[in-house]
């Protein structure tokens, strides 16, 4: 899907095994930026390199022109094809320094944050060549003033970044903004809310490009940001409502919260429980944003 003359959005579908013969269907977006060289924002899961390479060739360009991969964070559906792409192109990898340990040691990530089918989702580790910080400016093409501004937007993960292209008015938000009705994933509910507010206040956004949602333009973009913030509060309300003070069983709380939110029963898993535990840590707080 072409977003602007220089940016394409790629939709990648994949499946996560959650039990014998039972799968969770998921999708993620990655993005290609065409300048003097080619830049990728995230890579999808292992195997997505084929779709990325095919799209580049359909534009009359060559995958060998990929010079940079910017990873919004370290999770499998974002770094999965990075190793294969780097091996084929020799490109540089950029990410926030807080994500570096899990990108460079995927086995460490799998131990600390187990995901079903992890080994099928990630082709392997890659070295982070450029560490990103809030406010960094990445020049993609000096001829056309194609640049990216780095926004540190933690919460989904400690080093999650959003990327703003001022010339195009594009905001790549990674997984920072939850999609109402979808499975929520974050490490820190309060920090997530603060990061969404940071995006909402950022000047110049014309198109929101989330990894979890279709592209949203103009008023629809800001409506989606607001919906994400409200959904985050709704999840917090649900966890608080479903927490029995006489029971501290996290999986039981997760099951009750999933039912309360109307999510599918197969969504109950340790990863979702990890998300809800972030709300439990601040259970006494009623509002995420005062």
Phi, psi and omega per residue, in radians:
X1 nan 2.104 3.132
X2 -1.444 2.185 3.140
X3 -1.624 -0.823 3.041
X4 -2.451 3.026 3.103
X5 -0.994 -0.390 -3.098
X6 -1.883 -0.057 -3.041
X7 -2.313 2.250 3.018
X8 -2.019 2.480 3.019
X9 -1.835 2.299 -3.137
X10 -1.996 2.247 3.130
X11 -1.671 2.104 3.133
X12 -2.011 2.139 3.053
X13 -1.757 2.542 3.117
X14 -2.700 2.980 -3.097
X15 -2.219 2.455 3.082
X16 -1.939 2.123 3.104
X17 -1.276 2.184 -3.121
X18 -2.010 -0.216 3.080
X19 -2.923 2.836 3.120
X20 -0.944 2.071 3.129
X21 1.341 0.073 -3.109
X22 -2.109 2.243 -3.071
X23 -2.235 2.658 3.026
X24 -1.870 2.044 3.141
X25 -1.382 2.229 -3.112
X26 -2.320 2.933 3.019
X27 -2.575 2.850 3.096
X28 -2.675 2.633 3.050
X29 -1.793 2.448 2.858
X30 -2.084 2.988 -3.029
X31 -2.415 2.482 3.097
X32 -1.986 2.264 3.081
X33 -1.993 2.103 -3.117
X34 -1.704 2.027 3.026
X35 -2.324 -2.556 3.033
X36 -0.993 -0.769 2.953
X37 -1.964 -3.044 -3.135
X38 -1.993 2.355 3.097
X39 -2.059 2.410 3.042
X40 -1.916 2.424 2.951
X41 -1.899 1.876 -3.037
X42 1.147 2.939 -3.013
X43 -2.345 -0.014 -3.029
X44 1.264 -2.901 -3.126
X45 -1.519 3.031 3.103
X46 -0.954 2.343 -3.111
X47 1.747 -0.343 -3.128
X48 -1.212 -0.234 3.120
X49 -1.043 -0.507 -3.133
X50 -1.120 -0.786 3.110
X51 -1.141 -0.690 3.122
X52 -1.105 -0.835 -3.134
X53 -1.111 -0.730 3.139
X54 -1.081 -0.714 -3.141
X55 -1.141 -0.735 3.113
X56 -1.066 -0.765 3.141
X57 -1.174 -0.571 3.098
X58 -1.136 -0.379 3.081
X59 -1.547 0.074 -3.123
X60 1.367 0.296 3.119
X61 -1.942 3.054 -3.095
X62 -2.098 2.421 3.123
X63 -0.975 -0.439 3.117
X64 -1.110 -0.244 3.123
X65 -1.416 -0.102 3.080
X66 -1.145 2.026 -3.097
X67 -1.863 -0.379 -3.009
X68 -2.611 2.360 2.927
X69 -2.032 2.141 3.035
X70 -1.791 2.105 -3.137
X71 -1.727 2.125 -3.134
X72 -1.192 -0.482 3.025
X73 -2.965 -3.063 -2.904
X74 -1.670 -0.002 -3.014
X75 -1.183 2.695 -2.975
X76 -0.959 -0.668 -3.077
X77 -1.346 0.041 3.101
X78 -2.008 -0.549 -3.120
X79 -1.831 -0.035 -2.927
X80 -0.940 -0.725 -3.092
X81 -1.723 0.075 -3.023
X82 -1.080 -0.772 -3.095
X83 -1.076 -0.793 -3.129
X84 -1.106 -0.746 3.134
X85 -1.130 -0.744 -3.141
X86 -1.126 -0.701 3.122
X87 -1.086 -0.578 -3.111
X88 -1.454 -0.374 -3.001
X89 -2.170 -0.362 -3.065
X90 1.263 0.364 -3.055
X91 -1.231 2.840 3.076
X92 -1.502 2.546 3.089
X93 -1.936 2.266 3.110
X94 -2.145 2.434 3.106
X95 -2.844 2.851 3.073
X96 -1.155 2.545 -3.058
X97 -1.084 -0.476 -3.141
X98 -1.230 -0.324 3.126
X99 -1.625 -0.206 -3.016
X100 -0.969 -0.806 -3.104
X101 -0.996 -0.722 -3.109
X102 -1.358 -0.427 3.096
X103 -1.347 -0.690 -3.085
X104 -1.477 -0.290 3.109
X105 -2.399 1.517 -3.053
X106 -1.234 -0.442 3.073
X107 -1.180 -0.644 3.047
X108 -1.059 -0.777 3.111
X109 -1.035 -0.768 -3.097
X110 -1.154 -0.566 3.096
X111 -1.273 -0.712 -3.054
X112 -1.464 -0.432 -3.139
X113 -2.486 1.312 -3.076
X114 -1.090 2.334 3.063
X115 -2.199 2.260 3.110
X116 -0.949 2.321 3.114
X117 1.261 0.369 -3.059
X118 -0.898 -0.795 -3.051
X119 -1.145 -0.408 3.105
X120 -1.482 -0.264 -3.082
X121 -1.617 -0.406 -3.024
X122 -2.116 2.200 -3.129
X123 -1.298 -0.407 3.108
X124 2.667 -3.134 -3.117
X125 -1.395 2.746 2.997
X126 -2.375 2.671 3.081
X127 -1.441 2.379 3.056
X128 -1.464 1.949 -3.091
X129 -1.459 -0.520 -3.112
X130 -2.291 2.084 3.120
X131 -1.569 2.271 -3.056
X132 -1.741 2.597 3.069
X133 -2.359 2.799 3.132
X134 -0.993 2.282 3.110
X135 1.621 -0.158 3.098
X136 -1.023 2.535 3.035
X137 -1.994 2.188 3.109
X138 -1.891 2.076 3.118
X139 -1.552 2.031 -3.119
X140 -1.607 -0.620 -3.135
X141 -2.697 1.820 -3.101
X142 -1.171 -0.364 -3.127
X143 -1.194 -0.618 -3.062
X144 -2.000 0.157 -3.123
X145 1.018 0.670 3.104
X146 -1.470 1.868 -3.073
X147 -2.304 2.835 3.075
X148 -2.268 2.347 3.034
X149 -1.794 2.294 -3.123
X150 -1.564 2.244 3.043
X151 -2.031 2.077 3.066
X152 -1.323 2.019 -3.080
X153 -2.260 1.242 -3.085
X154 -1.257 3.025 3.131
X155 2.272 -1.016 3.006
X156 -1.060 -0.719 2.990
X157 -2.644 2.849 -3.045
X158 -1.082 -0.566 -3.077
X159 -1.967 0.384 3.109
X160 -1.046 2.370 3.071
X161 -2.166 2.606 2.913
X162 -1.890 2.717 -3.024
X163 -2.263 2.184 -3.089
X164 -1.973 2.226 3.049
X165 -1.795 1.739 -3.030
X166 -1.094 -0.641 -3.119
X167 -1.160 -0.510 -3.107
X168 -1.777 -0.297 -3.075
X169 1.259 0.475 -3.090
X170 -1.750 2.368 3.070
X171 -2.100 1.944 3.076
X172 -1.581 1.975 -2.978
X173 -1.804 0.040 -3.115
X174 0.992 -2.270 3.136
X175 -1.888 0.364 -3.032
X176 -1.157 -0.678 -3.027
X177 -1.754 1.958 3.130
X178 -1.181 2.599 -3.139
X179 -1.749 2.133 -3.122
X180 -0.893 2.278 3.130
X181 1.547 -0.186 3.128
X182 -1.651 2.978 -3.134
X183 -1.260 2.136 3.130
X184 -1.383 2.446 3.094
X185 -2.412 2.025 3.054
X186 -2.826 2.778 3.121
X187 -1.700 -0.445 -3.048
X188 -2.526 1.949 -3.060
X189 -1.185 -0.754 -3.126
X190 -1.127 -0.784 3.142
X191 -1.152 -0.629 3.078
X192 -1.042 -0.810 3.138
X193 -1.075 -0.725 3.126
X194 -1.109 -0.688 3.135
X195 -1.174 -0.676 3.099
X196 -1.124 -0.710 3.075
X197 -1.080 -0.665 3.115
X198 -1.063 -0.735 3.105
X199 -1.161 -0.770 -3.101
X200 -1.036 -0.581 -3.099
X201 -1.507 -0.118 -3.047
X202 -1.300 2.283 -3.099
X203 -1.343 2.538 2.946
X204 1.637 0.030 -3.116
X205 -1.284 2.160 3.078
X206 -1.966 -0.510 3.136
X207 -2.392 2.261 3.067
X208 -1.692 2.149 -3.140
X209 -2.057 1.684 -3.132
X210 -1.680 2.642 3.067
X211 -1.299 -0.299 -3.031
X212 -1.860 0.006 -2.961
X213 -2.610 2.774 3.092
X214 -1.174 2.724 3.118
X215 -1.005 2.422 -3.131
X216 -2.195 2.282 -3.057
X217 -1.991 2.568 2.983
X218 0.963 -2.205 -3.080
X219 -1.072 -0.595 3.139
X220 -1.117 -0.576 3.111
X221 -1.099 -0.836 -3.115
X222 -1.242 -0.536 3.051
X223 -1.123 -0.704 3.137
X224 -1.177 -0.658 3.071
X225 -1.080 -0.777 3.135
X226 -1.137 -0.706 3.106
X227 -1.084 -0.683 3.119
X228 -1.100 -0.709 3.118
X229 -1.153 -0.734 3.116
X230 -1.166 -0.645 3.117
X231 -1.144 -0.689 3.102
X232 -1.048 -0.727 3.097
X233 -1.187 -0.677 3.119
X234 -1.083 -0.710 3.096
X235 -1.093 -0.768 3.140
X236 -1.079 -0.748 3.089
X237 -1.063 -0.708 -3.117
X238 -1.143 -0.780 3.126
X239 -1.080 -0.757 3.128
X240 -1.109 -0.688 -3.121
X241 -1.225 -0.509 -3.045
X242 -1.705 0.093 -3.132
X243 -1.615 1.975 3.076
X244 -1.540 2.083 -3.100
X245 -1.077 -0.315 3.130
X246 -1.522 -0.165 -3.131
X247 -2.195 2.273 3.115
X248 -1.946 0.294 -3.104
X249 -1.353 1.976 -3.035
X250 -1.129 -0.700 -3.121
X251 -1.198 -0.573 3.080
X252 -1.162 -0.741 3.076
X253 -1.088 -0.689 3.137
X254 -1.096 -0.779 3.123
X255 -1.057 -0.790 -3.138
X256 -1.118 -0.702 -3.111
X257 -1.210 -0.682 3.089
X258 -1.042 -0.775 3.115
X259 -1.130 -0.734 3.136
X260 -1.049 -0.709 -3.101
X261 -1.429 -0.174 -3.121
X262 1.321 0.429 3.096
X263 -1.469 2.757 -3.125
X264 -1.142 2.488 -3.109
X265 -0.982 -0.565 -3.131
X266 -1.204 -0.109 3.098
X267 -1.298 -0.258 -3.130
X268 -1.221 1.927 3.139
X269 -2.731 2.921 -3.101
X270 -1.033 -0.530 -3.135
X271 -1.175 -0.726 3.097
X272 -1.216 -0.632 3.078
X273 -1.072 -0.639 3.082
X274 -1.057 -0.722 3.106
X275 -1.075 -0.885 -3.091
X276 -1.146 -0.477 3.100
X277 -1.114 -0.486 3.077
X278 -1.130 -0.594 3.076
X279 -1.316 -0.618 3.138
X280 -1.108 -0.580 -3.130
X281 -1.111 -0.403 3.140
X282 -2.141 0.592 -3.044
X283 -1.006 -0.565 -3.101
X284 -1.260 -0.258 -3.140
X285 -1.526 2.197 -3.097
X286 -1.399 -0.819 -3.070
X287 -1.923 2.328 3.084
X288 -1.268 -0.632 3.101
X289 -2.093 2.065 -3.122
X290 -1.408 nan nan
